[in-house]
Amino acid sequence: MSRLEVPPRAPEEWWRTFFTGLVVDFWRAAIPPEATAAEADFFARHLALTPGARVLDVPCGHGRLALELARRGYRLTGVDISEDFLADARRSAGDEGLAVEWHQSDMRDLPWREDFDGAFCGGSSFGYLGDAGDLDYVRAVARTLKPGARFSIDAVKAAEVIAPPHFRERYAMDVKDIRFEAENRYDKATGWMESRYTITRGEASEARLARHRIYTYREVAAMLQEAGFEGIRGLGSLSGEPFGPDSTRLIFVAVRSQL
Protein backbone atom coordinates (compact mmCIF):
# COMPACT_ATOMS: atom_id res chain seq x y z
CA MET A 1 0.00 0.00 0.00
CA SER A 2 1.42 3.39 -0.94
CA ARG A 3 1.97 6.30 1.40
CA LEU A 4 -0.83 8.78 1.86
CA GLU A 5 -0.77 11.00 -1.19
CA VAL A 6 -1.39 14.72 -1.59
CA PRO A 7 -3.84 16.00 -0.51
CA PRO A 8 -3.27 14.17 2.83
CA ARG A 9 -6.16 15.90 4.53
CA ALA A 10 -9.78 15.10 3.81
CA PRO A 11 -12.18 17.97 3.16
CA GLU A 12 -13.72 19.27 6.38
CA GLU A 13 -17.14 18.03 5.26
CA TRP A 14 -15.85 14.76 3.83
CA TRP A 15 -18.84 12.92 5.27
CA ARG A 16 -21.26 14.65 2.87
CA THR A 17 -20.09 12.54 -0.09
CA PHE A 18 -18.21 9.68 1.58
CA PHE A 19 -21.02 7.16 2.11
CA THR A 20 -21.83 6.10 -1.43
CA GLY A 21 -21.12 3.22 -3.79
CA LEU A 22 -18.80 0.47 -2.56
CA VAL A 23 -18.57 2.07 0.90
CA VAL A 24 -22.26 1.32 1.44
CA ASP A 25 -21.83 -2.23 0.17
CA PHE A 26 -18.85 -2.76 2.45
CA TRP A 27 -20.58 -1.52 5.59
CA ARG A 28 -23.59 -3.68 4.84
CA ALA A 29 -21.36 -6.75 4.70
CA ALA A 30 -18.75 -5.88 7.34
CA ILE A 31 -20.73 -6.32 10.56
CA PRO A 32 -22.29 -9.74 11.17
CA PRO A 33 -25.86 -10.04 12.49
CA GLU A 34 -24.68 -11.35 15.87
CA ALA A 35 -22.61 -8.19 16.41
CA THR A 36 -25.60 -6.01 15.57
CA ALA A 37 -27.76 -8.03 17.97
CA ALA A 38 -25.18 -7.59 20.77
CA GLU A 39 -25.06 -3.83 20.21
CA ALA A 40 -28.85 -3.63 20.19
CA ASP A 41 -28.91 -5.59 23.46
CA PHE A 42 -26.53 -3.04 24.95
CA PHE A 43 -28.58 -0.04 23.85
CA ALA A 44 -31.88 -1.54 25.01
CA ARG A 45 -30.35 -2.26 28.42
CA HIS A 46 -28.27 0.87 29.02
CA LEU A 47 -30.80 3.29 27.58
CA ALA A 48 -33.33 1.67 29.94
CA LEU A 49 -35.84 1.30 27.12
CA THR A 50 -39.36 0.25 28.04
CA PRO A 51 -41.70 -1.59 25.64
CA GLY A 52 -42.72 0.66 22.77
CA ALA A 53 -40.15 3.33 23.62
CA ARG A 54 -39.42 5.92 20.95
CA VAL A 55 -35.73 5.85 20.02
CA LEU A 56 -33.49 8.04 17.85
CA ASP A 57 -30.61 6.51 15.86
CA VAL A 58 -28.35 9.28 14.55
CA PRO A 59 -26.50 8.80 12.28
CA CYS A 60 -28.23 5.57 11.34
CA GLY A 61 -26.26 4.49 8.26
CA HIS A 62 -28.06 1.71 6.41
CA GLY A 63 -30.23 1.13 9.46
CA ARG A 64 -28.84 -2.11 10.84
CA LEU A 65 -29.36 -1.07 14.49
CA ALA A 66 -32.62 0.78 13.95
CA LEU A 67 -34.03 -2.25 12.15
CA GLU A 68 -32.88 -4.65 14.87
CA LEU A 69 -34.46 -2.54 17.60
CA ALA A 70 -37.65 -2.11 15.56
CA ARG A 71 -37.90 -5.90 15.34
CA ARG A 72 -38.02 -5.87 19.14
CA GLY A 73 -41.02 -3.57 19.24
CA TYR A 74 -39.38 -0.18 19.78
CA ARG A 75 -40.40 2.81 17.67
CA LEU A 76 -37.35 3.95 15.75
CA THR A 77 -36.41 7.10 13.92
CA GLY A 78 -33.21 6.98 11.85
CA VAL A 79 -31.37 10.07 10.60
CA ASP A 80 -28.51 10.10 8.11
CA ILE A 81 -27.09 12.40 5.45
CA SER A 82 -26.36 9.61 2.96
CA GLU A 83 -29.06 9.08 0.35
CA ASP A 84 -27.52 5.71 -0.53
CA PHE A 85 -27.58 4.53 3.08
CA LEU A 86 -31.18 5.63 3.58
CA ALA A 87 -32.34 4.04 0.33
CA ASP A 88 -30.89 0.77 1.56
CA ALA A 89 -32.51 1.23 4.99
CA ARG A 90 -35.92 1.92 3.45
CA ARG A 91 -35.67 -1.17 1.26
CA SER A 92 -34.82 -3.36 4.24
CA ALA A 93 -37.63 -1.92 6.37
CA GLY A 94 -40.11 -2.40 3.53
CA ASP A 95 -39.02 -5.98 2.95
CA GLU A 96 -39.63 -6.78 6.63
CA GLY A 97 -42.71 -4.63 7.10
CA LEU A 98 -41.03 -2.54 9.81
CA ALA A 99 -42.43 0.93 10.51
CA VAL A 100 -39.22 2.92 10.93
CA GLU A 101 -39.18 6.67 10.24
CA TRP A 102 -36.22 7.69 8.08
CA HIS A 103 -35.02 11.28 7.71
CA GLN A 104 -32.22 12.62 5.52
CA SER A 105 -30.36 15.49 7.16
CA ASP A 106 -27.17 16.65 8.79
CA MET A 107 -26.82 14.95 12.18
CA ARG A 108 -26.96 18.37 13.85
CA ASP A 109 -30.26 19.24 12.20
CA LEU A 110 -32.76 17.47 14.45
CA PRO A 111 -36.18 19.17 14.59
CA TRP A 112 -37.69 17.19 17.47
CA ARG A 113 -38.11 18.58 20.99
CA GLU A 114 -38.31 16.25 24.00
CA ASP A 115 -39.89 13.52 21.84
CA PHE A 116 -37.57 10.55 22.40
CA ASP A 117 -37.14 8.07 25.24
CA GLY A 118 -33.55 7.34 24.22
CA ALA A 119 -30.96 8.04 21.53
CA PHE A 120 -27.71 6.54 20.37
CA CYS A 121 -24.77 7.11 18.05
CA GLY A 122 -23.46 3.74 16.86
CA GLY A 123 -20.80 2.52 14.49
CA SER A 124 -17.94 4.78 15.63
CA SER A 125 -19.73 7.74 14.03
CA PHE A 126 -18.75 10.41 16.57
CA GLY A 127 -15.94 12.89 15.89
CA TYR A 128 -16.66 13.76 12.26
CA LEU A 129 -17.49 17.42 12.85
CA GLY A 130 -14.70 18.89 14.98
CA ASP A 131 -14.99 20.53 18.39
CA ALA A 132 -17.74 23.03 17.64
CA GLY A 133 -19.66 20.74 15.29
CA ASP A 134 -19.59 17.75 17.62
CA LEU A 135 -20.83 19.91 20.48
CA ASP A 136 -23.65 21.19 18.27
CA TYR A 137 -24.53 17.56 17.49
CA VAL A 138 -24.63 16.52 21.15
CA ARG A 139 -26.72 19.58 21.99
CA ALA A 140 -29.13 18.74 19.16
CA VAL A 141 -29.54 15.20 20.50
CA ALA A 142 -30.15 16.55 24.01
CA ARG A 143 -32.99 18.72 22.73
CA THR A 144 -34.72 15.70 21.17
CA LEU A 145 -34.77 13.75 24.43
CA LYS A 146 -37.31 13.80 27.20
CA PRO A 147 -35.81 14.90 30.54
CA GLY A 148 -34.28 11.84 32.19
CA ALA A 149 -33.86 9.97 28.89
CA ARG A 150 -30.47 8.51 28.04
CA PHE A 151 -28.00 8.95 25.20
CA SER A 152 -25.19 6.55 24.28
CA ILE A 153 -22.18 7.00 21.99
CA ASP A 154 -20.52 3.74 20.99
CA ALA A 155 -16.96 3.06 19.84
CA VAL A 156 -15.60 6.55 20.43
CA LYS A 157 -12.20 6.98 18.76
CA ALA A 158 -10.64 8.37 21.94
CA ALA A 159 -6.95 9.00 22.44
CA GLU A 160 -6.89 6.40 25.20
CA VAL A 161 -8.24 3.76 22.78
CA ILE A 162 -6.16 4.41 19.69
CA ALA A 163 -2.87 4.95 21.55
CA PRO A 164 -0.14 2.35 20.97
CA PRO A 165 -0.25 -0.63 20.91
CA HIS A 166 -3.84 -0.37 19.64
CA PHE A 167 -3.27 2.22 16.91
CA ARG A 168 -2.91 0.70 13.45
CA GLU A 169 -1.27 2.82 10.79
CA ARG A 170 -2.23 0.31 8.12
CA TYR A 171 -4.63 -2.59 7.96
CA ALA A 172 -6.71 -4.53 5.45
CA MET A 173 -9.63 -6.91 5.57
CA ASP A 174 -11.67 -9.00 3.17
CA VAL A 175 -15.44 -9.22 3.58
CA LYS A 176 -17.11 -11.55 1.10
CA ASP A 177 -15.98 -10.25 -2.30
CA ILE A 178 -14.88 -6.80 -1.05
CA ARG A 179 -11.32 -5.82 -0.14
CA PHE A 180 -10.98 -2.93 2.36
CA GLU A 181 -7.62 -1.22 2.95
CA ALA A 182 -6.91 1.62 5.37
CA GLU A 183 -4.01 3.94 5.99
CA ASN A 184 -4.14 6.23 9.03
CA ARG A 185 -2.10 9.19 10.21
CA TYR A 186 -2.68 10.58 13.71
CA ASP A 187 -1.52 14.13 14.42
CA LYS A 188 -1.27 14.52 18.19
CA ALA A 189 -0.74 18.27 17.87
CA THR A 190 -4.13 18.85 16.21
CA GLY A 191 -6.01 15.88 17.63
CA TRP A 192 -7.10 14.66 14.18
CA MET A 193 -6.65 11.31 12.50
CA GLU A 194 -6.48 11.44 8.71
CA SER A 195 -7.41 8.27 6.85
CA ARG A 196 -7.41 6.99 3.31
CA TYR A 197 -9.59 4.00 2.51
CA THR A 198 -9.51 1.92 -0.65
CA ILE A 199 -12.44 -0.40 -1.34
CA THR A 200 -12.18 -2.91 -4.16
CA ARG A 201 -14.55 -5.48 -5.63
CA GLY A 202 -13.46 -7.21 -8.79
CA GLU A 203 -12.38 -4.57 -11.30
CA ALA A 204 -14.10 -1.74 -9.39
CA SER A 205 -12.07 0.30 -6.91
CA GLU A 206 -12.95 3.44 -4.95
CA ALA A 207 -10.71 5.60 -2.75
CA ARG A 208 -11.99 7.82 0.03
CA LEU A 209 -10.41 10.32 2.42
CA ALA A 210 -11.83 10.74 5.91
CA ARG A 211 -10.86 12.40 9.17
CA HIS A 212 -11.82 11.89 12.80
CA ARG A 213 -11.33 14.17 15.77
CA ILE A 214 -9.51 12.14 18.44
CA TYR A 215 -10.77 13.35 21.80
CA THR A 216 -9.69 12.32 25.26
CA TYR A 217 -12.19 10.68 27.60
CA ARG A 218 -12.29 13.88 29.60
CA GLU A 219 -13.06 16.03 26.55
CA VAL A 220 -16.06 13.93 25.52
CA ALA A 221 -17.39 13.83 29.08
CA ALA A 222 -17.07 17.62 29.33
CA MET A 223 -18.87 18.04 26.00
CA LEU A 224 -21.76 15.89 27.17
CA GLN A 225 -22.01 17.87 30.40
CA GLU A 226 -21.96 21.19 28.53
CA ALA A 227 -24.77 19.93 26.30
CA GLY A 228 -27.03 19.24 29.28
CA PHE A 229 -26.27 15.66 30.24
CA GLU A 230 -25.50 14.26 33.67
CA GLY A 231 -24.73 10.85 35.18
CA ILE A 232 -22.05 10.40 32.52
CA ARG A 233 -20.42 6.97 32.45
CA GLY A 234 -17.74 5.48 30.26
CA LEU A 235 -17.93 1.73 29.65
CA GLY A 236 -15.22 -0.50 28.23
CA SER A 237 -17.26 -3.06 26.30
CA LEU A 238 -20.77 -4.22 25.48
CA SER A 239 -20.64 -6.23 28.71
CA GLY A 240 -20.88 -2.93 30.57
CA GLU A 241 -17.77 -2.89 32.74
CA PRO A 242 -16.25 0.53 33.50
CA PHE A 243 -13.76 1.90 30.99
CA GLY A 244 -10.22 1.23 32.15
CA PRO A 245 -6.57 1.27 31.06
CA ASP A 246 -6.87 -2.02 29.19
CA SER A 247 -10.16 -1.25 27.44
CA THR A 248 -10.15 -1.32 23.64
CA ARG A 249 -13.66 0.12 23.25
CA LEU A 250 -15.18 3.25 24.77
CA ILE A 251 -18.93 3.68 25.10
CA PHE A 252 -20.49 6.69 26.80
CA VAL A 253 -23.90 6.63 28.46
CA ALA A 254 -25.39 9.87 29.78
CA VAL A 255 -28.73 11.11 31.12
CA ARG A 256 -30.56 14.16 29.79
CA SER A 257 -30.78 16.61 32.67
CA GLN A 258 -34.17 17.07 34.30
CA LEU A 259 -33.63 20.84 34.39
Summary of the structure (lengths in Angstrom):
residues: 259
radius of gyration: 17.7
end to end distance: 52.4
largest distance: 56.4
contacts: 828
relative contact order: 0.16
helix: 30%
strand: 31%
